[in-house]
Amino acid sequence: MTASLRALLALTLLAGVYLLTGLLVLLWIGFAVGAVWVVGSREASPQFNTVPLLVASATFVPLALTVRELVRVSRPAGPRPDSVLLTRGQGAALWDLVETLAERVGTDPPLEIRLTGEANAAVTDDAWLLAPTGRRRLYVGVPLLVGLRPDELRAVLAHELGHYARRHARFTEPAHRAYAGMVMGRQRIREAMVANHLVRLYAGPLRLTVTACAALTYRLVRPVRRRQELEADRIAAEVAGAGALADGLRSVPAVAAAWARFEADLVGPVRHATGTVPDEPHRAFAHLLVDPEFPPELAALRRAAERLPADGFHPAMRRRLDRLAGLPDDPRLPPAPEVAATLAPGPLRRATRYAGRRRPWREWLETLAAYRAGVAVEAVTAVLHPDPGPSTVAEVLRRVGSGRADRIARALGPDPQVGRRRLVEGVSALVGLCLLRAGRVRVTVGWTGYGRFTGPAVDHDDITDWVTAALDEPDGVPRLLAELTALGADPDDQAGAEPAGAARTLTITPALDETTRRRHQDVAYVSLAVLLLLALLGFAHWLGDEPETPYRPGVTLTRPALPDLLDQGPLPGLDPVPGLPLRPTRIVPSWSPPPLPDLVPRSTAGG
């Protein structure tokens, strides 16, 4: 299947997604109207059944979230909120480099260059859905500016501008944005299902539908996007050189891994322990990158990058490197300039800002070294003193030098050599912190380890020799205590105590951040509002639906006549006696006696 056909199918699927969403909206409206009618009908719902209203209110939230995300990705999104605009006055060298590369690859330069705090580079064409062009933006990560060589940085930027040159956003950008909208809608539906039990009951089918559409779009767009990455590689190799681009492709994930470690293992623990962060993290990171211990680790990270599999819309790294190896390495540009040092510090600082009390980055590095030294000391004191409690430097040294060094080393590591190294490092850090509190040495941090303690009268190697003698020689501990006293340090000081001016800050990470909590509340409020609105409409209809009087036709009630039990003829052989009828006409006898004679004579008329 060709790339054009896949893009056409992706656009067709995109239209189908919007049509399906519109159909779902119409179905929900019809269901909501039907639910209001059913609830408001006394004949259909004599007892005001609210189950249809619950279903309508529960399905409204996931449908509204899906529509919202599709509308959001259909319009210009604007710049990323975590990015910082770099004007021409703040980064003239970088702007000149980008414009030169755009001219060489045959495209217009971006309208904006924005800095981010992640080790990545990307281009966007921010426009309305299916619009031919939009506002072009180039995003460059600050870690790449300080971690890549100039030729590597130039090759990576040429690769990004190569997407503009081949108009890759014309076909795949709408489908990709629709895919991103469906993925975000699926995530929002999932969050709503977690936050609301009512939504959880009825949102499952819609979530499955959105998931299926997103998966199908992804399978159609992914091969096209991977082919576009290879096309951008070829354009960048022609302009900046295949060798420089290959090195850049290896270095980008290596620098990203180093930056992730810098944030997780250095900035995070120190901020948790002391509440401080560097005011210019990019400069602290750049300082650690030039440490002699970093190049071997960088080389290992670059070798690991060559084995990266295909990830999302990017082909496998080995495939990209093999294709670059077959291209001529003939850059058409002069040597790449150094641009990181010429950038204004303001945008760099804002792009890599951390929450916490900011300190000058050099002082923060000293705090980092002291913190690491304290961790090494705590590992040793935890073996010597299982029960928490204060202990002095002299007490720790005497316990370590009492012939138990081998047993302590076995407790610090499974391997004897590893345990021995950790023991020497922990005790050396203990001595170094004691001298640091006395103001006799300063500490410098490296990429690994706790740093080096150096001063006018003592060097880090001297401290290591003293500690080694204290562990192996019987009189090593007294000589070490004498050295500390002679240098003005106090051996009776608390072991592992922090330097003056540092303070521990207890921080508690909330279970949910404010944004997530607010989103959960919005889901509950919207569901309740829709439920109340539909319930009010249904109740109003229910009140106005007066029951009709059933039709009852008129009925004439007649008392049935009792049968005449005496309705029979005269008995045979009997003649009726005058005045005494044998068959009365009614049940009550109708016979009456004759009138009595008048005993008082009455005068006759005229007499």
HUMO-V945375 format. One line per field, one symbol per residue. ss: DSSP state (~ for helix, > for strand, _ for the rest). phi: phi as a letter, one per 20 degrees, with the letter a starting at -180 (. if undefined). psi: psi as a letter, one per 30 degrees, with the letter a starting at -180 (. if undefined). A space follows every 10 residues. Layout:
# HUMO-V945375
ss->???
phi->???
psi->???
This chain:
# HUMO-V945375
ss->__~~~~~~~~ ~~~~~~~~~~ ~~~~~~~~~~ ~~~~~~~~~~ __________ ~~~~~~~~~~ ~~~~~~~~~~ ~~~~______ ___>>_____ _~~~~~~~~~ ~~~~~_____ _>>>>>____ >>>>>>____ ____>>>>>> >~~~~~~__~ ~~~~~~~~~~ ~~~~~_____ _~~~~~~~~~ ~~~~~~~~~~ ~~~~~_~~~~ ~~_~~~~~~~ ~~~~~~~~~~ ~~~~~~~~~~ ~~~~~~~~~~ _~~~~~~~~~ ~~~~~~~~~~ ~~~~~~~~~~ ~~~~_>>>__ ~~~~~~~~~_ ___~~~~~~~ ~~~~~_____ >__>__~~~~ ~~~~~_____ _________~ ~~__~~~~~~ ~_____>>>_ ~~~~~~~~~~ ~~~~~~~~~~ ~~~~______ _>~~~~~~~~ ____~~~~~~ ~~___~~~~~ ~~~~~~~~~~ ~~~~~~~___ _>>>______ _>>>_____~ ~~~~~~~~~~ ~~___~~~~~ ~~~~~~____ ___>______ __________ ___~~~~~~~ ~~~~~~~~~~ ~~~~~~~~~~ ~~~~______ __________ __________ ______>__> __________ __________ _______
phi->.fffffffff ffffffffff ffffffffff fffffffffe effecfdlfd fgffffffef ffffffffff fffedgenff fedcfdfffe bfffffffff ffffenbeff ecdcecedea cbcccfbfgm ffcbeecddc ffgffedefg ffffffffff fffffelfff defgffffff ffffffffff ffffecffff fcefffffff fffffffffe egffffffff ffffffffed offfffffff ffffffffff fgfeedffff ffedmdcffc gffffffffe fgeegfffff ffffffefff cmedffffff fffffeefec fecfgfeedf fefffgffff fcedfqefcg ffffffffff ffffffffff ffffcgefrf beffffffff eendffffff feafegffff ffffffffff fffffffeme ccdcedfcme ocecbfdbdf ffffffffff eddfeffgff ffffffened fefffmffff nebececdef fcffffffff ffffffffff ffffffffff ffffeffeff fcffceecef fffefefbff ffnddfefnc fecfecffge fcfffffefe fdfefne
psi->kleeeeeeee eeeeeeeeee eeeeeeeeee eeeeeeeeef kfeeifgikg eeeeeeeefe eeeeeeeeee eefflkfllk fglkkjleff ieeeeeeeee eeeefhlkll fkkkklglil klklijllkg kelajkkkkk keeeefflle eeeeeeeeee ffeeeghffe efeeeeeeee eeeeeeeeee eeeefkeeef effeeeeeee eeeeeeeefe eeeeeeeeee eeeeeeeeef keeeeeeeee eefeeeeeee eeeefdeeee eeefgllkfi eeeeeeeffg kffeeeeeee eeeeffgklk jcgklkeeee eeeefflkii kgllkkljfe ffkkfeeeef fhklkljklk eeeeeeeeee eeeeeeeeee feeeiekklk kleeeeeeee ggggeeeeee fflekeeeee eeeeeeeeee eeeeeeffgf llkklaelaf akjklefkle eeeeeeeeee ffkegeeeee eeeeeefglj fglkkgkllk fkkkkkkkkl ekleeeeeee eeeeeeeeee eeeeeeeeee eeefikkkkk kjkkkjkkkk kkkjfgilll kkgkkkkkfi kfjlflekkf kkllklljfk kkklkf.
